[in-house]
Amino acid sequence: MPLIKVQTSVNSPDKADIEAMLKVLSSKLAQHTGKPESYVMTSFQAETPMTFAGNTDPVCYVEIKSVGTMKPEQTRKMSQDFCQEISKSLNVPTNRIYIEFADAQGYMWGWDGRTFG
């Protein structure tokens, strides 16, 4: 049920580097949310036309969604951790990474032919 989706304007790294980054993000998201990693999904989309602050320098937009309620202290820690990890992996400055956190109600998240609420 937790999801982290990374969209970036940078060229796609090689497949092995992408997979390594996604595995790290998956593990970290499970730890931060306290949810089993067997429910975590990761997604990566490179070479997306994007601007930030009026220019096309490298940028990332990240979505983190989870069933339940994420607390302010939790999202602050996740923002710091994921910005650093993504910056390291993609060479995008942390001040050019936006993260959107979204809580989902269990009945609004489907999996395996049913919902979580």
C-alpha positions, 0 to 999 in steps of 0.5 A, a space after each residue: 500500500 505505500 507507494 513512492 513515485 519519482 518523476 525527473 527531468 534528468 536522463 535515465 540512468 542505466 537499468 541496474 542503477 535505477 533498480 538499485 535506487 528503487 530497492 533502497 527507496 522501497 526498504 526506506 519507505 517500509 521502515 518509515 511507514 512501519 508497513 511490510 515491504 511486501 506491500 511497498 511499490 516503487 515507480 520511476 519515470 525519467 526524461 519528463 519535461 519539467 520546470 522549477 523556478 522558471 528553468 529546466 535545470 534538473 528537477 524531481 517530483 516525488 509522490 509518497 502515498 500510504 494508507 493511514 495517517 502520516 504524522 508531521 514528524 514522520 513526513 519531515 524525516 521522510 523528506 530529509 531521507 528521500 531528498 538525500 537518497 534521490 539527490 545522491 542517485 540522480 544528481 539533482 540538488 535537494 532544493 530542486 526536489 518536491 515531495 507530495 505526501 498523501 494519506 489514503 483511506 483504506 477503502 480508496 486503495 485497492 489490491 488483489 481484488 479487494 480494498 484495505 478498508 
